[in-house]
Amino acid sequence: MSKNKQVQLENKTRWTGMERTRFANGNAIIHLGNEEDKVQTRIMLERLETTLDKRLRDEQAGFRQDRPCTEYISTIIERSLESQTPLHAAFVDIQKA
């Protein structure tokens, strides 16, 4: 793979269509790579997702494609009610956190 050029930008700058890495201080680094690198990266990502999806247990479904959390949450609530055990739950909206 060839070397990508990295440019550090302030948070106020808006860039579309480029890969960005955000840091805690609000700055971002964009990666200006060539198309060959982007295609190879995409192929590797798809292969990893396919392999990992086969290896992960069904219980680890919350953040996987086509497996919403809501079904699993309702199952946990039902089982807690059936067994009459106390259930404590906390929901955090990661996007707003």
N, C-alpha and C positions, 0 to 999 in steps of 0.2 A: 504494500500500500504506500502511496505517496504521502508526504507530509502535508498536513492541513495548516492553514494560517489561522491563528487565533487573534481576535481583537477584543479588548475589554471595553465595554460600553457602560455608560451611566444608566440608571434605572429609567430615566425619563425617555430615553430613545426607544422607538418602536421599530422592530424589524419583523417582517413576515416571511415565511418560507425558509427560514434558516434554523439550524439546530442551536438551542441555547442551553447554557448551564447557569443556573442562578445560585448565588451565594447569600449568606445571611445578611451581609451588609447592603443588599439590594442591587449590587452590580451584577452584570451578566457577561459571560464570555460566549461569543458566537463562533462557530466552527465553519470556516469557508473552505469546504473540501470539494474535491472534484466529483463528478457524477459516478465514476467507476467505484470510488470508495463508498459512496452512498448506496449503490446497488449491492455491493458485497456486504455491507453492514445490514441491509434489509434482509438479505438471504439468510445471514447468520441468525438474526433475530427471529425470523419465522421458523427456522429449524430448532432453535432453543425453545420457543413457545410450544411447538409440537411435541418435543421430547419431554419437557417438563409437565405438560398437561397429562401425558400418559403416566407419569411417575407420581404425581400428587394424589393424595387420598381425596375421596369425595367430600370429606369433612372440611377440607381447605378450599371452600368454594366462594367465599365472600368477595374476592377481588379478581375472580377469573371470568373470562368471557362466557357469556350465555349461562351464567350460574349466579343469579341474584341472591343477596343475603336474606331477603324477606322470607323465603321459604324456610330457611334454616332457623331464623329467629322464631317464627311461628311454631316450628317443631319443638324448639327448646321450651317455649312457653307452655305448649300442650303437655309435654312430659313432666314439667314441673307441677302443673295442676293435677295431673293424674296421680303422681306420687306424693302429692301434698307436701312438697318441700319448698322452702322459701327461695325466691329467685330475685336477685339483684342485677340490674342491667343499667348500663350507661351508654348513651349514644352520642357520638361526637361527629359533627360535620367537619371533615378534614379540610374541605375547601374554604370554610369560613374560619377555621381555627388559626 
